[in-house]
Amino acid sequence: MLQSIRDRSRSWGAKIIVGAVVVTMALFGVESLVGLFGGGGDEVAKVNGQSITRQELEMEVQRAIRSGQVPPEQERALRGQVLDEMIGERLLLAFAEEGRLHLSDEQLDQVIVTLPEFQDQSGRFDADLFRNRLASAGFTPTSFRAALRVDLKRQQLQQGLAVSDFVLDSERETLSALQSQVRSFRYHALDADALDEPVEVSEEELLAYYEEHRDNYQRPEQVRLEYVIVDRQEMAGQVEVDEEALRQEWQNRGRDADRRVSHIMASHNGERTREEAVERLEAVRQRLAEGDDFEALALEYSDDPASAEQGGDLGVISRGFFGDAFDDAAFALAPGQVSGIVETSSGLHLIKVTGLDQPSFEEMRDDLARELALDQVTGDFNRRVQSLIDESFAADDLDSVADGLGLELHESDWVSREGGEGILSEPGVMSEAFSEDVLVEGFNSEVIELDDDRRMVLRVAEHREATVLPLEEVRERVAASVTRIKQREMLLDVARQQVERLRAGEELDLDWQQVEGATRQRDNVPRSVLQAAFRLPHPEAGEAVFGHTSDGERVILIALDDVTAGEPDEEIDAFVARMAEQLRAQAAVQGLRSHLRETSEVTRR
């Protein structure tokens, strides 16, 4: 609940609520709420006489780290940025209060009742849910309202600045023209062939880079694992299934399969009695017994003219199409068989099954064999799993467990918490391997249910802590990084020299890639190249403008040949207008922040 309030903190002002209360409680305990709202703690800064405490700063820093926004190793650099942001927020709040910005109790109530975190399943505000969720975060309704009021005042100020600014028509037209501009240019990527000599890396350069980037060469905490697996599929693979059982299973499945049927119908009504209809179909049965064709007899005898013309064919049917009596007869027949006389509300029928909507026996044979084998070993599988549970719990190793159950003892290479390959990458495996019971206490793991057919138990055979790898182990990686950096720097020097020669009018033998009529949204040109081409100044008539840029490890020369105005586009104009307003609003808020810093008394400890 409070996490999602924090996600909307820009608009609903819940950043203080979540950051200052939930994280503070997690770090320092419930008693810290008194210090939070009442002051206290070492002072790290003072803004116009109001203190920012170390506790408040640490709370914000840890919140950023816990949210995953910043890795823990950047905590030191983060602390200064967070403090700077807190100072800016205090200045904005003070300015808002001096300007007598006001929020009524009714406005606060309206914000609170519209938050979905306090609404029931029907979307209505629930007072009990409101109190319970605040209480779970250490809040009373009064303290929640107070914190929300402060944050909304600050947002009110920023929104007021945003809507008070505007963009001139001339500015909007200029921006729109720039956005729709079309440019034609050429580019050429420099590679190692452009260098006069290959890149050489000295031992001193290797060592200096390694020392500066030691964090890039850390080996994470790792374990080597032993594990055993009970695999029902593997057990089933050792079972031979009887051929007769396979055919019987195929037939059993065919009983309920959709099927193609034909019929010959004899109706009985005012023109024909039921006895006469029976006699008619008995005559048909006699002719079938003598070898006559069912389709020809359907055309001659059937009172269903639509199907009679098709040899009695009714198409593919499922259970329920023609009623219970018809289904019972049709679904009891094998392909090619003809039923006895079947009576339905429409008359009397002879039914023939002409095919099953089911793969042939040969097509299904492997699947049937596998499924019947799985069924046969299920009982043994369950017993072995139970034995695995009992024996692995009591044992101090996995060797004896593997021997007792006739299982193979597997051994892994070194793996980290991120997991390895194959079975070690499956969900739940590494979390169990690095659990306290397994990693610290040295116990066998609980039985891990990998899927319906596999159970696994593991233990840690060896463990090693995270460490920085020595240079000799990562020498090739370090050398490759230094080589890439030096090559890029050398290529940049080459690019600068070639740009100067091109500007001087010299013709260079370069393999230019031509781009005609590119817009800023062109998607088949490297983004860095496109941006650099649109930053170059307009060329004079017949004269190209040259520049260069980098794209990762590549260095690219650019020759801008032509700039023309684009076609008017209402969608682009609307987009530019929105962006211009947003940029203006950001500039207004940033301008106020800068002014307040210059005119306020701010000290850091």
LUMTORLUM-212065 format. One record per residue (C-alpha): residue in three letters; x, y, z. Coordinates in steps of 0.05 Angstrom, whole numbers, plus 5000, padded with zeros to 4 digits. Layout:
ALA_X_Y_Z
...
! end
This chain:
MET_5000_5000_5000
LEU_5052_5052_5022
GLN_5099_5030_4967
SER_5047_5049_4915
ILE_5035_5115_4951
ARG_5109_5128_4944
ASP_5105_5112_4870
ARG_5055_5170_4863
SER_5094_5216_4910
ARG_5104_5268_4855
SER_5030_5279_4851
TRP_5002_5256_4918
GLY_5058_5276_4965
ALA_5068_5209_5000
LYS_5144_5209_4995
ILE_5151_5234_5066
ILE_5101_5183_5091
VAL_5136_5123_5062
GLY_5208_5145_5066
ALA_5206_5178_5133
VAL_5163_5127_5169
VAL_5166_5058_5138
VAL_5241_5059_5126
THR_5256_5093_5192
MET_5218_5039_5229
ALA_5255_4985_5191
LEU_5323_5015_5206
PHE_5315_5044_5276
GLY_5251_5016_5307
VAL_5184_5045_5327
GLU_5215_5091_5378
SER_5250_5129_5322
LEU_5184_5161_5303
VAL_5189_5207_5363
GLY_5257_5231_5340
LEU_5234_5236_5268
PHE_5177_5284_5281
GLY_5207_5317_5342
GLY_5278_5330_5318
GLY_5342_5305_5351
GLY_5402_5268_5324
ASP_5468_5295_5298
GLU_5459_5355_5253
VAL_5486_5348_5182
ALA_5458_5413_5153
LYS_5418_5474_5172
VAL_5370_5510_5126
ASN_5349_5580_5148
GLY_5357_5557_5220
GLN_5321_5490_5212
SER_5363_5427_5222
ILE_5370_5365_5178
THR_5392_5308_5223
ARG_5439_5251_5206
GLN_5382_5204_5221
GLU_5338_5236_5169
LEU_5394_5234_5118
GLU_5411_5161_5131
MET_5338_5143_5125
GLU_5334_5173_5055
VAL_5400_5141_5034
GLN_5378_5072_5057
ARG_5312_5080_5023
ALA_5346_5092_4956
ILE_5391_5032_4966
ARG_5335_4986_4989
SER_5291_5006_4930
GLY_5346_4983_4883
GLN_5356_5052_4853
VAL_5429_5055_4875
PRO_5477_4997_4889
PRO_5505_4995_4960
GLU_5577_5008_4937
GLN_5555_5078_4913
GLU_5528_5096_4981
ARG_5582_5147_4996
ALA_5571_5186_4931
LEU_5496_5180_4940
ARG_5497_5211_5010
GLY_5519_5279_4984
GLN_5467_5279_4928
VAL_5411_5261_4976
LEU_5431_5315_5025
ASP_5431_5366_4968
GLU_5361_5344_4948
MET_5336_5348_5020
ILE_5362_5419_5025
GLY_5326_5439_4961
GLU_5261_5408_4986
ARG_5266_5446_5053
LEU_5277_5511_5015
LEU_5216_5500_4971
LEU_5173_5482_5031
ALA_5194_5545_5069
PHE_5180_5588_5007
ALA_5110_5556_5001
GLU_5094_5570_5074
GLU_5119_5642_5069
GLY_5073_5650_5009
ARG_5016_5625_5052
LEU_4997_5568_5006
HIS_4937_5535_5039
LEU_4905_5467_5038
SER_4838_5459_5071
ASP_4818_5398_5111
GLU_4767_5383_5057
GLN_4821_5381_5004
LEU_4863_5333_5046
ASP_4802_5289_5057
GLN_4789_5287_4982
VAL_4860_5264_4968
ILE_4858_5210_5021
VAL_4791_5180_5001
THR_4812_5175_4928
LEU_4875_5135_4943
PRO_4861_5063_4921
GLU_4903_5037_4979
PHE_4847_5058_5026
GLN_4789_5033_4982
ASP_4752_4967_4985
GLN_4740_4920_4926
SER_4682_4962_4903
GLY_4725_5025_4900
ARG_4696_5059_4962
PHE_4737_5089_5018
ASP_4741_5041_5077
ALA_4754_5075_5144
ASP_4776_5010_5177
LEU_4824_4994_5121
PHE_4851_5065_5126
ARG_4865_5059_5201
ASN_4894_4989_5197
ARG_4942_5004_5141
LEU_4966_5068_5174
ALA_4975_5031_5240
SER_5017_4977_5206
ALA_5064_5033_5185
GLY_5065_5066_5253
PHE_5018_5123_5235
THR_4958_5153_5266
PRO_4907_5188_5220
THR_4930_5255_5249
SER_5004_5244_5236
PHE_4988_5218_5166
ARG_4948_5280_5150
ALA_5003_5326_5176
ALA_5057_5293_5133
LEU_5011_5293_5072
ARG_4995_5366_5081
VAL_5069_5385_5080
ASP_5083_5347_5017
LEU_5021_5372_4980
LYS_5041_5444_4996
ARG_5108_5432_4962
GLN_5074_5401_4902
GLN_5024_5458_4899
LEU_5082_5507_4893
GLN_5116_5468_4838
GLN_5051_5460_4799
GLY_5036_5534_4806
LEU_5103_5552_4776
ALA_5093_5502_4719
VAL_5025_5530_4698
SER_5046_5603_4706
ASP_5099_5597_4651
PHE_5084_5596_4577
VAL_5116_5588_4509
LEU_5113_5643_4457
ASP_5085_5626_4389
SER_5151_5644_4357
GLU_5188_5596_4403
ARG_5139_5541_4388
GLU_5146_5553_4313
THR_5222_5551_4318
LEU_5222_5487_4358
SER_5173_5455_4310
ALA_5216_5474_4250
LEU_5277_5445_4284
GLN_5240_5380_4300
SER_5215_5370_4229
GLN_5282_5389_4196
VAL_5311_5342_4144
ARG_5386_5330_4136
SER_5428_5293_4085
PHE_5497_5270_4108
ARG_5551_5218_4102
TYR_5588_5179_4156
HIS_5649_5134_4160
ALA_5668_5090_4219
LEU_5741_5087_4238
ASP_5770_5022_4262
ALA_5838_4994_4281
ASP_5860_4997_4207
ALA_5860_5072_4212
LEU_5917_5071_4263
ASP_5989_5075_4240
GLU_6011_5024_4292
PRO_5976_4973_4336
VAL_5955_4990_4407
GLU_6007_4969_4459
VAL_5992_4965_4533
SER_6047_4971_4585
GLU_6049_4935_4652
GLU_6042_5002_4687
GLU_5978_5017_4649
LEU_5950_4949_4665
LEU_5965_4956_4739
ALA_5937_5028_4743
TYR_5872_5008_4708
TYR_5865_4946_4752
GLU_5874_4986_4816
GLU_5825_5039_4794
HIS_5772_4989_4773
ARG_5781_4934_4825
ASP_5706_4931_4837
ASN_5697_4906_4765
TYR_5739_4845_4780
GLN_5704_4818_4841
ARG_5688_4745_4847
PRO_5620_4739_4881
GLU_5607_4693_4940
GLN_5605_4622_4912
VAL_5591_4550_4931
ARG_5604_4481_4903
LEU_5544_4437_4911
GLU_5529_4363_4917
TYR_5459_4342_4900
VAL_5414_4282_4885
ILE_5351_4280_4843
VAL_5292_4233_4841
ASP_5265_4237_4770
ARG_5199_4203_4752
GLN_5213_4212_4677
GLU_5279_4178_4685
MET_5247_4121_4723
ALA_5193_4114_4670
GLY_5246_4110_4616
GLN_5269_4043_4646
VAL_5200_4012_4641
GLU_5177_3969_4582
VAL_5103_3976_4568
ASP_5064_3917_4539
GLU_5042_3926_4467
GLU_4972_3901_4483
ALA_4966_3952_4539
LEU_4985_4007_4490
ARG_4932_3987_4440
GLN_4880_3980_4495
GLU_4896_4050_4520
TRP_4891_4077_4449
GLN_4822_4045_4442
ASN_4800_4070_4510
ARG_4817_4141_4489
GLY_4780_4131_4424
ARG_4715_4118_4461
ASP_4707_4191_4477
ALA_4742_4219_4415
ASP_4701_4260_4366
ARG_4683_4216_4307
ARG_4658_4220_4236
VAL_4592_4182_4228
SER_4542_4164_4174
HIS_4471_4138_4183
ILE_4412_4109_4147
MET_4346_4134_4176
ALA_4277_4105_4172
SER_4222_4150_4197
HIS_4154_4126_4221
ASN_4094_4172_4216
GLY_4026_4171_4183
GLU_4054_4139_4120
ARG_4096_4085_4155
THR_4087_4049_4221
ARG_4144_4036_4269
GLU_4142_3961_4252
GLU_4148_3978_4178
ALA_4208_4023_4194
VAL_4241_3967_4231
GLU_4229_3919_4173
ARG_4259_3970_4126
LEU_4324_3976_4166
GLU_4327_3900_4177
ALA_4327_3894_4101
VAL_4385_3943_4098
ARG_4423_3903_4151
GLN_4413_3840_4110
ARG_4441_3873_4047
LEU_4500_3900_4088
ALA_4514_3829_4112
GLU_4513_3807_4039
GLY_4567_3858_4023
ASP_4528_3917_3995
ASP_4558_3987_4003
PHE_4533_4029_4062
GLU_4537_4094_4022
ALA_4496_4065_3964
LEU_4444_4038_4012
ALA_4439_4105_4047
LEU_4423_4138_3981
GLU_4370_4085_3967
TYR_4337_4076_4035
SER_4351_4136_4081
ASP_4294_4184_4097
ASP_4345_4239_4111
PRO_4354_4269_4042
ALA_4409_4317_4060
SER_4456_4263_4086
ALA_4432_4210_4038
GLU_4462_4247_3979
GLN_4528_4245_4017
GLY_4526_4171_4029
GLY_4494_4182_4097
ASP_4552_4225_4122
LEU_4536_4269_4183
GLY_4606_4296_4191
VAL_4647_4297_4255
ILE_4605_4296_4319
SER_4618_4304_4393
ARG_4578_4275_4450
GLY_4512_4311_4458
PHE_4498_4326_4384
PHE_4441_4276_4373
GLY_4419_4255_4443
ASP_4438_4198_4490
ALA_4413_4139_4449
PHE_4449_4161_4386
ASP_4513_4178_4426
ASP_4513_4112_4464
ALA_4511_4074_4399
ALA_4559_4117_4359
PHE_4612_4122_4414
ALA_4611_4047_4426
LEU_4632_4032_4354
ALA_4701_4025_4326
PRO_4716_4054_4257
GLY_4681_4013_4203
GLN_4629_3982_4249
VAL_4554_3990_4240
SER_4505_3993_4298
GLY_4440_3957_4309
ILE_4376_3995_4302
VAL_4376_4057_4345
GLU_4313_4096_4361
THR_4313_4172_4371
SER_4258_4224_4369
SER_4270_4233_4294
GLY_4263_4160_4276
LEU_4303_4096_4272
HIS_4376_4094_4250
LEU_4433_4049_4229
ILE_4498_4084_4249
LYS_4566_4073_4220
VAL_4631_4104_4247
THR_4676_4122_4188
GLY_4734_4152_4226
LEU_4759_4179_4293
ASP_4783_4250_4304
GLN_4844_4221_4338
PRO_4916_4208_4315
SER_4931_4137_4292
PHE_4959_4086_4340
GLU_5029_4092_4310
GLU_5027_4168_4317
MET_5006_4163_4390
ARG_5049_4103_4408
ASP_5108_4140_4439
ASP_5064_4187_4480
LEU_5021_4130_4504
ALA_5082_4089_4524
ARG_5111_4148_4562
GLU_5046_4163_4599
LEU_5032_4090_4617
ALA_5103_4082_4641
LEU_5095_4145_4685
ASP_5032_4116_4714
GLN_5067_4050_4729
VAL_5125_4084_4767
THR_5084_4136_4804
GLY_5076_4094_4867
ASP_5151_4077_4868
PHE_5167_4150_4855
ASN_5126_4174_4914
ARG_5158_4122_4959
ARG_5228_4142_4938
VAL_5211_4216_4949
GLN_5187_4200_5019
SER_5251_4160_5032
LEU_5291_4219_5006
ILE_5256_4266_5055
ASP_5268_4219_5114
GLU_5340_4199_5099
SER_5366_4268_5077
PHE_5337_4299_5140
ALA_5374_4250_5185
ALA_5440_4244_5146
ASP_5502_4286_5155
ASP_5521_4278_5082
LEU_5491_4261_5014
ASP_5536_4202_4997
SER_5498_4155_5043
VAL_5431_4181_5018
ALA_5451_4170_4946
ASP_5476_4099_4961
GLY_5414_4081_5001
LEU_5366_4103_4947
GLY_5408_4082_4887
LEU_5414_4154_4863
GLU_5472_4188_4827
LEU_5510_4239_4869
HIS_5520_4301_4826
GLU_5573_4354_4838
SER_5571_4425_4811
ASP_5626_4474_4793
TRP_5630_4539_4832
VAL_5565_4577_4828
SER_5541_4644_4857
ARG_5473_4665_4882
GLU_5453_4682_4811
GLY_5456_4608_4796
GLY_5490_4564_4745
GLU_5467_4526_4684
GLY_5415_4472_4675
ILE_5382_4448_4739
LEU_5421_4499_4781
SER_5385_4556_4744
GLU_5316_4531_4763
PRO_5273_4571_4812
GLY_5285_4558_4886
VAL_5351_4520_4878
MET_5401_4575_4894
SER_5358_4607_4947
GLU_5359_4540_4983
ALA_5434_4532_4971
PHE_5448_4599_5003
SER_5398_4591_5060
GLU_5424_4595_5131
ASP_5410_4522_5146
VAL_5448_4497_5085
LEU_5504_4549_5078
VAL_5518_4566_5151
GLU_5495_4505_5190
GLY_5518_4455_5138
PHE_5453_4415_5135
ASN_5423_4380_5075
SER_5370_4422_5043
GLU_5296_4408_5047
VAL_5268_4370_4987
ILE_5261_4419_4930
GLU_5202_4407_4883
LEU_5229_4426_4815
ASP_5166_4404_4778
ASP_5114_4349_4779
ASP_5166_4296_4762
ARG_5230_4317_4798
ARG_5252_4325_4870
MET_5321_4349_4892
VAL_5362_4353_4955
LEU_5429_4391_4957
ARG_5484_4409_5006
VAL_5544_4455_5004
ALA_5609_4418_4991
GLU_5653_4481_4992
HIS_5642_4555_5004
ARG_5684_4616_4988
GLU_5670_4689_5005
ALA_5668_4745_4955
THR_5736_4773_4938
VAL_5773_4816_4887
LEU_5808_4770_4838
PRO_5884_4778_4833
LEU_5909_4813_4771
GLU_5940_4749_4743
GLU_5872_4716_4740
VAL_5839_4774_4703
ARG_5899_4798_4663
GLU_5867_4784_4596
ARG_5803_4821_4615
VAL_5841_4880_4641
ALA_5886_4882_4580
ALA_5825_4880_4534
SER_5792_4938_4571
VAL_5856_4981_4570
THR_5866_4964_4496
ARG_5795_4986_4479
ILE_5803_5051_4517
LYS_5871_5067_4485
GLN_5846_5049_4416
ARG_5786_5094_4424
GLU_5830_5152_4446
MET_5878_5140_4388
LEU_5819_5137_4339
LEU_5793_5203_4368
ASP_5860_5235_4353
VAL_5857_5207_4282
ALA_5786_5233_4274
ARG_5806_5303_4296
GLN_5864_5303_4247
GLN_5821_5278_4190
VAL_5766_5329_4204
GLU_5818_5385_4201
ARG_5843_5358_4134
LEU_5772_5353_4107
ARG_5757_5423_4129
ALA_5820_5446_4093
GLY_5792_5417_4029
GLU_5833_5354_4026
GLU_5801_5293_3993
LEU_5808_5230_4035
ASP_5797_5159_4010
LEU_5740_5141_4057
ASP_5683_5092_4050
TRP_5625_5140_4064
GLN_5556_5114_4082
GLN_5505_5160_4049
VAL_5441_5181_4086
GLU_5390_5221_4047
GLY_5333_5262_4076
ALA_5340_5238_4148
THR_5293_5263_4203
ARG_5308_5262_4277
GLN_5266_5199_4282
ARG_5306_5159_4230
ASP_5313_5089_4257
ASN_5362_5056_4208
VAL_5420_5101_4227
PRO_5460_5094_4292
ARG_5429_5141_4343
SER_5496_5173_4362
VAL_5510_5188_4288
LEU_5441_5217_4277
GLN_5446_5262_4338
ALA_5515_5286_4319
ALA_5492_5302_4248
PHE_5435_5345_4275
ARG_5482_5382_4320
LEU_5528_5405_4264
PRO_5518_5477_4237
HIS_5484_5489_4170
PRO_5531_5480_4111
GLU_5542_5535_4061
ALA_5518_5521_3990
GLY_5560_5466_3960
GLU_5605_5460_4021
ALA_5600_5403_4071
VAL_5608_5412_4146
PHE_5651_5359_4180
GLY_5650_5332_4250
HIS_5660_5268_4290
THR_5627_5228_4345
SER_5637_5164_4383
ASP_5590_5104_4388
GLY_5615_5058_4442
GLU_5684_5036_4419
ARG_5674_5063_4349
VAL_5694_5133_4326
ILE_5655_5160_4267
LEU_5668_5217_4218
ILE_5608_5256_4194
ALA_5599_5301_4133
LEU_5535_5343_4133
ASP_5517_5361_4061
ASP_5448_5392_4063
VAL_5394_5418_4110
THR_5322_5430_4088
ALA_5257_5447_4122
GLY_5210_5389_4133
GLU_5137_5383_4116
PRO_5087_5411_4168
ASP_5062_5356_4215
GLU_5007_5369_4265
GLU_5028_5310_4308
ILE_5100_5335_4312
ASP_5076_5406_4327
ALA_5033_5380_4385
PHE_5091_5339_4412
VAL_5139_5398_4408
ALA_5088_5443_4443
ARG_5082_5393_4501
MET_5157_5385_4507
ALA_5168_5460_4506
GLU_5118_5470_4562
GLN_5150_5415_4604
LEU_5219_5444_4594
ARG_5194_5513_4612
ALA_5162_5485_4675
GLN_5226_5449_4695
ALA_5267_5511_4682
ALA_5220_5552_4726
VAL_5224_5504_4784
GLN_5300_5499_4777
GLY_5306_5574_4773
LEU_5268_5582_4838
ARG_5312_5529_4871
SER_5375_5566_4849
HIS_5348_5632_4873
LEU_5329_5604_4941
ARG_5399_5574_4950
GLU_5431_5640_4933
THR_5388_5680_4980
SER_5381_5631_5038
GLU_5427_5612_5095
VAL_5449_5541_5084
THR_5505_5508_5123
ARG_5532_5437_5120
ARG_5567_5402_5177
! end
